[in-house]
Amino acid sequence: MSLTSGAFAVLPAVNPLGTTSEAQVAEVQQITLTVKSEDYEPLSDPKNVERFLGDYFADMPLMAKIAKCESRNRHYDKNGSVLRGEVTPLDRGVMQINLYYHEGTAVKLGLDLHNIDDNVAYARYLYEKQGAKPWMSSSACWSKFSEKEIAKK
């Protein structure tokens, strides 16, 4: 899929049984992004992370808003460790992806949720599958967007 920001991502669909085929894994391992976090260093600065997210999610601005609500545009905590959820410690990174529910699928797709590029790639994959549903707990913060953006599918 082509993104309006110039980024290109190939993200496979997982079959309904929850298994991931070798072809799907190979496809996701070929994710090529024009928008890369390394171009927004230092990532310890939330303003740089916000710029990265704005460019990465230029075609789906709701996701950038969700990241701001979920992590305040931070991928790392003050000690330099990957951000953990304040309410749910299994939530990780800028998109606060829950490891209990999503780490297995992410690993099958060749993604490491502790890596910011993979964290946002998985968030995009998840949004394509489920819309904003996985982030409903923070919807009071980001729900000022239109219903069309929230219920994408």
N, C-alpha and C positions, 0 to 999 in steps of 0.2 A: 504494500500500500504506500502511496506517496503522501507525504505530509506537506502541508503548506509551508512549513519552515524549511523545507529542503531535506528533511530527514527521510530515511527509507528504512522501514522495518518489515521483516517477514515474521509473522507470528502464527503458528499453526493452531488449528482447533483441536481440542482433545476430544476423543470420541466419548459418547455418552456413558460408557462403562468405566470411565476414569483412567483407562490405560493410555499410554502414549506410544505410538509406533516409532520404529527406528527412523522412518522417513520424517516424521514430525520433529524428532530430536535433531536430526541433521539439518532440517530447515531452520529451526530456531537458532542453531549454532552458527548459521550464516547471517544472523542479524547484522546488517551494516547500517551504521548511523552516521549521518553527517553531523548531527548534534551530539557531541561527546562531552562528558563532564570535565575532562582534562583541559578543555578550552576555557573553563570558567574558574580556574584556580585563584585563590585557595578556597576549597569547598568548606572550610571551617567558617567562612563568612556567609551568613544566610542570604545576604543580598546577591552574592554570586550564584548560590543555589537557586534563588528565585529567578534570576535571569536564565539559567540553564533550564529550569522547569517551564518557563514561559516560552522558550524556543522549542523545547522538546514536545510540549503539549500545545503548540500553536493551533493545531487543528481541533483540539478538545480542551478549551480553556477551563472547563469545570475541573479537570484533573489537577491543574496548577492551583486552583482555589482549594481543592481538597487537601493537597500537600501542605498548603499554608495553614489550614485548620488542624490537620493531623500532627504536623511536626514543627510548625512555625518556620518552614523552609530550612530545616536542619537535618542533615544526615548523620552528623557526629555530635556527641555530647561534649561538654566542656573538657573532658579528659581525653578526647580524641577517639573514643570508642564509638561504634555504630550505635545510634540512638535506639533506646528501648522505650516501649510504651510506658507512660506514667500510670495508666490504669491497668493495662494488660501487658506485663513484661515480655510476653512472647511476640508482641508487635515490634517490627524492626524497620529502621531506616526512614527515609524521607516520606515514603508513602505508607508507613506503618503497616506493612504486610504481616499478617499473623502467621508465625512459623508452624503452629500446630495444624492449621488448615491448609496452608499453601506451600510449605517447604518441599514436600514430596513431589508435587507437580513441577515446581520450579526446578528442582534438581533434574527431573526427567527431561526438562526442556533445555538443560545445560545452563541454567541461570543460578547465580549466587545472590540471594536476597540481601546479603551484607554489602554487596558492591552497588554503588549508587546507579550506575548505568543499567545493571541487571534489575535492580529494585524498580526503576521506572519502566523498564521493558515488561516486567511481569505485571505491573499495575496497568499498563496499556492492554496487555493480553486479557487480564481479568475484567477490565472495563468493557472490552469488546465482547466478552462472554456474558457479563452480568450487569452491565451498566454501573451505576454508583452504589448499588445495593451493599457491597462489602464495606462501604464507608458510611453507612447510615447513622452510626453512633455519633458522628460529628456533623450531621446534617443541619443542626441548628446554626452552625457557623457558616456553611456554604450553601444553604438552601434558598438563597435569594436569587439563584439562577432559574431559568425557565424550566418548566416541566419537561420540555423536549430534550434539554441537555441532560437532565437527571435520568430520565427513562429512555436512554438512547436506543435500546432494542426492545 
